[in-house]
Amino acid sequence: MIVTAGFDYFFVTGLLSVAFALIISLFGLMHSKFPGKSMGLLMVLSVCLFIAGIVGAAVGSKYKAGERHGAPKGSESVAGHKGS
C-alpha cells in the first residue's frame, strides 16, 4: 500500500464498510436463512473492515494539511489567544 499526502484511505474503508453493510442487509431481507453457515466469514470481514478503518484514519491523520496551532504567523495579537 502506497501512502500519499493527497489520498485518505479512511474514506475508502468507510465506503467499503457502507457497501458491505448494505449488501448483507439486502441479503438478510431477501433470504430467510441468511447468513447461515457464512456467519463466521461475515464476522471476520466486519472486523477486518473495522481495523482497516482505524488504520486508515491513523495513517490519514498524519498527512493532514491546513491545520494551525496557535496564532497565525505575522500577527502580534489575536483576540482570545493567551499570551498576547
Summary of the structure (lengths in Angstrom):
residues: 84
radius of gyration: 21.4
end to end distance: 44.7
largest distance: 68.1
contacts: 156
relative contact order: 0.15
helix: 58%
strand: 0%
